[in-house]
Amino acid sequence: MLKRKKISVIKTIGKFIVLSILLGLLIGSATALFLVSLDFVTRFRTNNSWIIFSLPIMGIVIAWLYHKYGAEAKKGNNLLIQEHRKVKGETIPFMMAPLVFISTLLTHIAGGSAGREGTAVQMGGAIADQFTKIFSLSAQQRNTLLIMGISAGFAAVFGTPFAGAVFALEIMLFQNCKWADVLPSFAAAYIAHFTCLFWGVHHTQYLIVTSSQINFIPILWALFAGFIFGAVAFLFTACTYFWNKLFAYIKQPYLKPFIGGMVIVILIQLLGTQKYIGLGIDTILQSFTSPANKYDFILKLLLTSFTLSVGFKGGEVTPLFFIGATLGNILVWFIPLPMALLAGMGFVAVFAGATHAAITGIVLGIELFGIHAGVFIGLASIAAYFSSGSTGIYSAQLQKGTKYKLYNYINRISKL
């Protein structure tokens, strides 16, 4: 009996070593292709601004694609979280991967304000779940597989493997996670990250040149800033909820993205700039070195929540980085911390608040900006987490009668 159990453990370990390598290579390669394609369509849109007028038509195409080939896939990241909770669920349709890939490119080429994390994570989850039946995995092993897919996608798209592994564990709320999930999550994340680099894809480097002394007063200011970032994260979630409720009255599936696309095109023309559409990487970088406009963060917040609510695809995370960095930039008006540090704090803290992923925020801050700035970013992320309300951008995180807050995380981690 003992010998049989030992053989079973060895088989399981061997199975997940093979899966880590396979998923890391496949998801890292798919994400590399996505990033190269996204860069191409972004440059095309920048040089051919006329294509922005096609956004309503692109919205209809996206709606048709999902209606025809992937009704369930419309749930996006929430589908991954829901499937992770099920004792026994249907395999996530592989069509989710090409659908979100194509739809995100269509969104970006025509001027939607969206990110890229959702695409990479959904591709990762969809690719990973195809191996459930191939490797005859149990329900718990399938949960591990989904975590690996999410961690690989996040790690490859942002170049942050440590944060990617933690993110996958955290958005699953540690509820069904076991210690056995940790190593596969990290293995898949790092292999996907290095695979992406192997294909010659390079990630944006963010730099905080000046920080602050770690003592009582700066720490208080960091916490105060964090509560502001959390309030803005809550506003982003509230706006998303509002737009979803507003457009729920439109029952015709193709009319919602068409009307939404028309509104976005009109707004872009009124603003007279492409600054608030797409990823907005240039503006994020500038927020670390130059004063931002006082309304940058709110315009990006409104446009992104609107874009995603009317049916366009991509993700929220890079826009959340934009919102947080530009907001942090203007907080220098009354918070006596370096502008670059405040931008970095906002960059991560708004993300942590909106996703309810405070631990990921801490890790991401250290991984991107180093340990010294990471202390302030971590404190801001925790404060943002507690001030961001009980709901986040991933509605499937919530269960009836339960608020997933940091003090509950510690309890879950202890039970892993």
C-alpha positions, 0 to 999 in steps of 0.5 A: 500500500505504501509503495503504491502511494509512493508511486502515485506521488512520483507520477503526480510530481512527474505529471506536473513537471511536464505540465509546467514545461508545456504550459510555460512554453505554450503560454509564453509563446502565445503571449509573445505573439500577442504582445508583438501583434498588439504593438503592431496594431497600436503603431498602425492606429497611431499612424492611421488615426482614421481607423478610429472611426471603425470602432463601432463596426469592430464592436459589432464584429466582436459581438458576432464572434462571441455570439457565434463561437463563444457565449461562455467565453464572454465571462472572461476572467470570471469564468476562470474563477468560477471553474476553479471553484467547481468540484467538477466542471466542463473544460473551458472552451479552447475558443476562448484563447483565439477569441480574446486574442483577436477581439483585443487586437480589434479593440486596440486597433480601432481605439478602445481604451483597454489593457492586455492582462485579461487577454493573456490570463484568459489565453493561459487558462483556456490553453491550460484546461485543455490538458485536463482530459489529456492527463486525466486530472482530478478536480483538485489537480485541475484547479492547480492547472488553472492556477498555472495557466493564469500565472503563466499568462500574467507573468509573460505579459508583464515580465513579472514572474513572481507577481504572476505566480502570486496573482494566480493564487490570490485571485483564486482567494486561496480558497481551493488552493493547497501547498501543492499549487505553489510550486507549479504556479511559480514554475509555469510563471517563470518558464512562460516569462523566459519563453517570452523573452526568448522570442525577443519580446521585451517589457517596459521598464519602470524606474523610480529614481528617488525614494524617501527615508523609511520613517514614521512620517513618510509611512503615514503619508504612504498610508494616506495616499493608499486610501486615496488610491483605494477610493479611486479603485472603488470608483473604477469598479463602481463606474464599470457596474454603472455602465453595465447596468445602463447598457443592460437595457439594450437587449440586442447584442450588436447594438450595445457595442455599436452605440458604445463605439460611437460614443467613444469615437465622439469623445476621442474627437472632442478630446483631440488626442489618442492619449486616453485610448489603448494602453497609454504606456507613454503617459505612464512613463511620463508620469514618473518624470513630468507633471501630469494633467490633473484630469488624466486619471479620471478620463482614463478611468471613464473611458476604460470602464466604458470600453470594457462594459460595452463589450470590447475586450482586453483587460483592466490592469494596464489602464489601472496602472495608468490611472494610478500613476497619473493620480499619484503624480498629481498627489505631489501637490499636497503629499510631501513625497517624491513624484516618481515614488507617488506615481509608482505607489499609485501604479500598483495600489490602484491595481491592488484595490481594484483587483483585491490583490493586495499581496500581489501588489506588494510583490509587484511593487518590489519586483518592478521598483526594488525593495526600498520603494517597495516598502511604500508601495506595499503600504499603499497597496494594503491601505488601498485594499481596505478602502476599495470596498467589498467588490472588485473588478472580478465579480466572481471573487465574491460569494454570498455573505462573504467579504474577501479581505486581507485578514481572511487571506491570512487565515486561508494561507494558514490552511494551505 
